[in-house]
Amino acid sequence: MRSLKSTISRVRRRDHAAFRPANRRGFTLVELMVTVAVAAILLTIAVPSFNRIINANRLSTAANEMVGALNVARMEAIKRNGSVQFCSNSATNNTSDTLGTACGTRAGAVYVQTSAATATQVRASVAGLTPPVVLHGNIAAIRYHGDGLAYAIGGTGPYDSTTAGAPLADLCVAALSSNNHIQINIAAGSVITTTTSTGTCP
């Protein structure tokens, strides 16, 4: 009798154990707080680096767009064997003739002269010239002729940044602590180069 009772008791205990949920251990409050603290430290380190990469990419993109616009102006001048202007952000630099008036203050836009009184836009202004990317000074207004060379407006010889005394354009980002400037230069009216430097940015 006792043997039968003990057998029944063992079977009941086994059946109850089979239906009990498994004993699962979760995170403790201390473990959760340590995880959150580590994540916060990693974010504090990563976010500034991520912002630097974004700003550096914006600066490079704007400079590349400007170089692209210069190349478009040159190719249009050769193709049409006529005058094509790469526009400054300054109406004074662009002058008040047909091409200069069409340019207005559209920085990096490209206009081709189609008649004595008409200029047609072939490329819009540089879209990347928006904060945080800004200009340090004004862009030089450049005219390409049918020979494929760039000339300063009113100048007699091919444009050269060295003799001009300043880069054609100087782009910068104040949020970057180093390598925050990209200067665009033209040598002998045709060779376009870019130079990265560090300096104050308005």
C-alpha positions in Angstrom: 0.0 0.0 0.0 2.8 2.4 0.9 4.6 1.5 -2.2 1.5 2.3 -4.3 1.0 5.7 -2.5 4.7 6.6 -3.1 4.4 5.6 -6.7 1.3 7.8 -7.2 3.0 10.7 -5.4 6.1 10.4 -7.7 3.9 10.4 -10.8 2.0 13.5 -9.6 5.2 15.3 -8.9 6.5 14.4 -12.3 3.3 15.5 -14.0 3.3 18.8 -12.2 6.9 19.4 -13.1 6.1 18.7 -16.8 3.5 21.5 -16.8 5.5 24.0 -14.8 7.0 26.8 -17.0 10.8 26.6 -17.4 12.6 28.8 -14.9 14.0 31.5 -17.2 16.3 34.2 -15.8 16.0 37.8 -17.3 18.3 40.8 -17.1 18.8 42.4 -13.7 18.4 46.1 -13.3 22.2 46.4 -12.7 22.9 44.6 -16.0 20.4 46.8 -17.9 22.0 50.0 -16.4 25.5 48.9 -17.4 24.3 48.2 -21.0 22.7 51.6 -21.3 25.8 53.3 -19.9 28.1 51.5 -22.4 25.7 52.4 -25.3 25.7 56.1 -24.2 29.5 56.2 -24.1 29.7 54.6 -27.6 27.2 57.2 -28.9 29.2 60.0 -27.4 32.3 58.9 -29.2 30.5 58.0 -32.5 28.2 61.0 -33.1 31.0 63.7 -33.5 32.9 61.4 -35.8 29.8 60.8 -37.9 29.1 64.5 -38.1 32.7 65.2 -39.2 32.3 62.6 -42.0 29.0 64.2 -43.1 30.4 67.7 -43.2 33.6 66.7 -45.0 31.5 64.9 -47.6 29.4 68.0 -48.1 32.5 70.1 -48.6 33.9 67.6 -51.1 30.6 67.3 -53.0 30.3 71.1 -53.4 33.9 71.4 -54.6 33.3 68.5 -57.1 30.1 70.2 -58.4 32.0 73.4 -59.0 34.8 71.6 -60.9 32.1 69.9 -62.9 30.5 73.2 -63.8 33.9 74.6 -65.0 34.3 71.5 -67.2 30.8 72.0 -68.6 31.6 75.7 -69.4 34.8 74.7 -71.2 33.2 72.0 -73.2 30.2 74.2 -74.2 32.6 76.9 -75.4 34.6 74.5 -77.5 31.5 72.9 -78.9 29.8 76.2 -79.8 33.1 78.0 -80.6 31.7 80.9 -78.6 31.7 82.7 -75.2 30.5 80.8 -72.1 30.5 82.2 -68.6 31.1 80.4 -65.3 29.2 82.6 -62.9 30.4 84.3 -59.7 28.2 84.8 -56.7 28.9 88.5 -57.1 27.0 90.5 -59.7 29.9 93.0 -59.8 32.3 90.2 -60.7 29.9 89.0 -63.4 29.7 92.5 -64.9 26.7 94.0 -66.7 27.0 92.7 -70.2 24.7 90.0 -71.7 26.4 87.0 -70.0 27.0 88.8 -66.8 23.5 90.1 -66.5 22.1 86.6 -67.1 24.4 85.3 -64.4 23.2 87.7 -61.7 24.4 86.1 -58.5 24.0 82.4 -59.4 27.2 80.9 -58.1 28.6 78.3 -60.3 25.9 78.5 -63.0 26.9 78.3 -66.6 25.5 80.6 -69.4 26.3 80.5 -73.1 25.8 83.6 -75.3 23.5 82.6 -78.2 23.2 86.1 -79.7 24.4 89.7 -79.0 21.5 90.2 -76.5 20.7 86.6 -75.4 22.3 84.2 -73.0 21.0 80.7 -72.3 21.6 78.7 -69.1 23.2 75.3 -69.7 23.9 74.5 -66.0 22.2 75.6 -62.8 24.1 77.1 -59.9 26.0 74.8 -57.6 23.5 73.1 -55.3 26.1 72.2 -52.7 26.7 75.8 -51.8 24.3 75.7 -48.8 25.2 75.8 -45.1 27.3 74.4 -43.6 29.3 74.8 -46.9 29.9 78.5 -47.5 32.2 80.6 -49.6 35.3 82.3 -48.2 35.3 85.4 -50.4 33.7 85.6 -53.8 34.0 83.3 -56.8 35.9 84.6 -59.8 33.8 85.1 -62.9 35.4 83.1 -65.7 34.7 83.2 -69.5 35.7 80.4 -71.7 36.3 81.1 -75.4 36.2 78.7 -78.4 39.9 77.8 -77.8 38.9 76.1 -74.6 40.8 78.5 -72.4 39.4 80.4 -69.4 39.8 84.2 -69.2 39.1 86.7 -66.5 36.4 89.0 -67.7 38.2 92.0 -69.3 41.5 90.1 -69.1 43.8 89.6 -72.1 45.6 86.4 -71.2 44.4 83.0 -70.0 43.2 83.0 -66.3 45.7 81.8 -63.8 45.0 81.7 -60.0 48.6 82.5 -59.2 48.7 85.8 -61.1 45.1 86.5 -60.0 46.4 86.5 -56.4 43.6 84.3 -55.1 42.0 81.0 -55.8 39.1 80.9 -58.3 36.9 79.8 -55.3 37.4 78.9 -51.7 34.8 76.7 -50.0 34.8 76.0 -46.3 32.9 74.5 -43.4 33.2 76.1 -40.0 32.1 73.0 -38.1 35.3 71.1 -39.2 38.4 71.8 -37.0 40.9 70.8 -39.7 40.9 70.4 -43.5 37.9 72.7 -43.6 38.8 74.5 -46.8 38.9 73.4 -50.4 40.4 75.9 -52.8 39.8 75.6 -56.5 42.5 77.0 -58.8 43.0 77.2 -62.6 46.5 77.3 -64.1 47.2 78.6 -67.6 43.5 78.9 -68.3 42.9 75.2 -68.4 44.3 73.1 -65.6 41.9 72.8 -62.7 43.2 71.8 -59.3 41.8 71.6 -55.8 43.8 72.1 -52.6 42.7 71.2 -49.1 43.7 73.5 -46.2 42.8 74.5 -42.6 41.8 78.0 -41.7 39.1 80.2 -40.3 35.7 80.0 -42.0 33.1 82.8 -41.9 
